[in-house]
């Protein structure tokens, strides 16, 4: 069995855990390395498009010359009909130059959290204040807090990673990873 070389475009433990768990679940031999990358978007993405672009930029920037693929995961928010929602996107760039994308869970945010975000704050620190804890983005995340722990951040990202790796393994629809028209 060939060992897959992969990189996750983050040092965030929840994101690393998500990618590792899915590759392990699939029974793949793998070497997974974290690589902190810049999303190239706002610290707090405010649309589906910006959040997706952040994931794509992370994956593109993390892919080196020796890896089979890089995965970028990005969380953001967007507003619809006056309600702000949490959203999450992932992107996988392969050494062959393919780009696969997928989105995950979306859940409405309480009005007080939405107001703090509109005032210029970032979701991670806002959630920390909301539950009076520190570093929630590194484990349960907003989704874990808002679901009472039924779905934590790494589990939510696992769903996205499954969608990405499934497309990659089956040669699903992709675009060029280097494309500027995403």
C-alpha positions as CSV (number, residue, x, y, z in Angstrom):
1,X,0.0,0.0,0.0
2,X,1.4,3.4,-1.0
3,X,1.5,6.0,1.8
4,X,-0.4,9.1,1.0
5,X,1.4,12.4,1.7
6,X,-1.0,15.0,2.7
7,X,-1.0,18.5,4.3
8,X,-3.7,20.2,6.2
9,X,-3.5,24.0,5.8
10,X,-3.7,24.8,9.5
11,X,-2.2,24.3,12.9
12,X,-5.7,24.2,14.4
13,X,-6.1,20.9,16.3
14,X,-9.8,20.5,15.3
15,X,-8.9,20.7,11.6
16,X,-5.9,18.4,11.9
17,X,-8.0,15.9,13.9
18,X,-10.7,16.0,11.2
19,X,-8.4,15.2,8.3
20,X,-6.5,12.5,10.3
21,X,-9.7,10.9,11.5
22,X,-11.1,10.5,7.9
23,X,-7.9,9.2,6.5
24,X,-7.7,6.7,9.3
25,X,-11.4,5.7,8.9
26,X,-10.6,5.0,5.2
27,X,-7.8,2.6,6.2
28,X,-5.2,4.7,4.3
29,X,-1.6,4.7,5.2
30,X,-0.7,8.4,5.4
31,X,1.8,11.0,6.5
32,X,-0.1,14.2,7.4
33,X,1.6,17.5,8.1
34,X,0.1,20.7,9.3
35,X,1.1,23.9,7.5
36,X,-0.3,27.3,8.7
37,X,-1.3,29.2,5.7
38,X,-3.0,32.6,5.0
39,X,-6.5,32.4,3.8
40,X,-6.2,35.5,1.7
41,X,-9.6,36.6,2.9
42,X,-10.9,38.6,5.9
43,X,-10.1,37.2,9.3
44,X,-13.9,36.8,9.6
45,X,-15.3,35.8,6.2
46,X,-18.8,37.2,5.6
47,X,-20.2,35.3,2.7
48,X,-20.3,31.8,1.3
49,X,-18.1,32.9,-1.6
50,X,-15.5,34.5,0.7
51,X,-15.4,31.4,3.0
52,X,-15.1,29.1,0.0
53,X,-12.2,31.2,-1.4
54,X,-10.5,31.1,2.0
55,X,-10.5,27.3,1.9
56,X,-9.3,27.2,-1.7
57,X,-6.4,29.7,-1.0
58,X,-5.3,27.7,2.1
59,X,-5.2,24.4,0.1
60,X,-3.4,26.1,-2.8
61,X,-0.8,27.7,-0.5
62,X,-0.2,24.5,1.5
63,X,0.5,22.2,-1.4
64,X,4.2,21.6,-1.7
65,X,6.1,19.6,-4.2
66,X,6.1,16.3,-2.3
67,X,2.5,16.0,-1.2
68,X,-0.3,14.1,-2.9
69,X,-2.8,16.7,-1.8
70,X,-3.5,19.6,0.5
71,X,-6.7,20.3,2.3
72,X,-7.9,23.8,3.3
73,X,-10.8,24.2,5.7
74,X,-12.4,27.6,6.4
75,X,-15.3,28.7,8.6
76,X,-17.3,31.8,8.0
77,X,-20.7,33.4,8.2
78,X,-23.3,34.7,5.8
79,X,-26.7,36.4,6.1
80,X,-30.0,35.4,4.5
81,X,-33.4,37.0,5.2
82,X,-31.9,38.9,8.2
83,X,-30.5,35.8,9.9
84,X,-26.8,35.2,10.2
85,X,-25.6,31.6,9.6
86,X,-22.4,29.8,10.4
87,X,-20.9,28.2,7.3
88,X,-17.9,26.0,6.5
89,X,-16.1,25.1,3.4
90,X,-13.2,22.8,2.4
91,X,-11.0,22.5,-0.6
92,X,-8.6,19.8,-1.7
93,X,-5.8,20.6,-4.2
94,X,-4.0,17.6,-5.7
95,X,-0.5,17.3,-7.0
96,X,-2.2,16.7,-10.4
97,X,-3.5,20.2,-10.3
98,X,-7.2,19.3,-9.5
99,X,-9.3,21.3,-7.1
100,X,-12.3,19.8,-5.3
101,X,-14.6,21.8,-3.0
102,X,-17.3,21.0,-0.6
103,X,-19.5,22.8,2.0
104,X,-20.7,21.6,5.4
105,X,-23.1,22.4,8.2
106,X,-24.9,25.7,8.4
107,X,-26.7,26.8,11.5
108,X,-28.2,30.1,12.5
109,X,-26.3,32.2,15.0
110,X,-28.0,33.9,18.0
111,X,-28.7,37.6,17.4
112,X,-26.2,38.7,20.1
113,X,-23.4,36.8,18.3
114,X,-24.4,38.2,14.9
115,X,-24.4,41.7,16.4
116,X,-20.9,41.2,17.7
117,X,-19.7,40.0,14.3
118,X,-21.3,43.0,12.5
119,X,-19.5,45.2,15.0
120,X,-16.2,43.8,13.6
121,X,-15.4,41.0,16.0
122,X,-14.2,37.5,14.9
123,X,-16.4,34.5,15.7
124,X,-13.8,32.5,17.7
125,X,-13.3,35.2,20.4
126,X,-17.0,36.0,20.4
127,X,-17.8,32.4,21.1
128,X,-15.2,32.3,23.8
129,X,-16.9,35.2,25.5
130,X,-20.4,33.7,24.9
131,X,-19.4,30.6,26.9
132,X,-16.7,32.2,29.1
133,X,-14.1,29.7,27.9
134,X,-10.9,30.1,26.0
135,X,-9.9,28.5,22.7
136,X,-13.2,27.0,21.7
137,X,-12.3,27.2,18.0
138,X,-9.6,24.6,18.7
139,X,-12.1,21.9,19.8
140,X,-15.9,22.3,20.0
141,X,-16.2,25.5,18.0
142,X,-19.3,27.5,17.4
143,X,-21.2,24.5,16.1
144,X,-20.4,22.5,19.2
145,X,-21.5,25.3,21.4
146,X,-24.7,25.9,19.5
147,X,-25.6,22.2,19.3
148,X,-24.9,21.4,22.9
149,X,-21.9,19.2,21.9
150,X,-23.9,17.0,19.5
151,X,-21.7,18.1,16.6
152,X,-18.3,19.5,17.4
153,X,-16.0,21.4,15.1
154,X,-13.8,18.5,14.1
155,X,-16.8,16.3,13.4
156,X,-18.3,19.0,11.2
157,X,-15.1,19.3,9.3
158,X,-14.8,15.5,9.0
159,X,-18.0,15.5,7.0
160,X,-16.4,18.1,4.6
161,X,-13.2,16.1,4.4
162,X,-15.1,12.9,3.5
163,X,-16.8,14.9,0.7
164,X,-13.4,16.1,-0.5
165,X,-11.5,12.8,-0.3
166,X,-14.4,10.9,-1.8
167,X,-14.3,13.2,-4.9
168,X,-10.6,13.0,-5.1
169,X,-10.5,9.2,-4.9
170,X,-13.3,8.7,-7.5
171,X,-12.0,11.4,-9.8
172,X,-15.1,13.6,-9.4
173,X,-15.7,16.9,-11.0
174,X,-12.8,19.2,-10.5
175,X,-11.4,22.5,-11.8
176,X,-7.8,23.4,-12.1
177,X,-6.2,24.2,-8.7
178,X,-4.3,27.1,-10.3
179,X,-7.4,28.7,-11.9
180,X,-8.0,32.3,-11.1
181,X,-11.7,32.0,-12.1
182,X,-13.2,30.3,-9.1
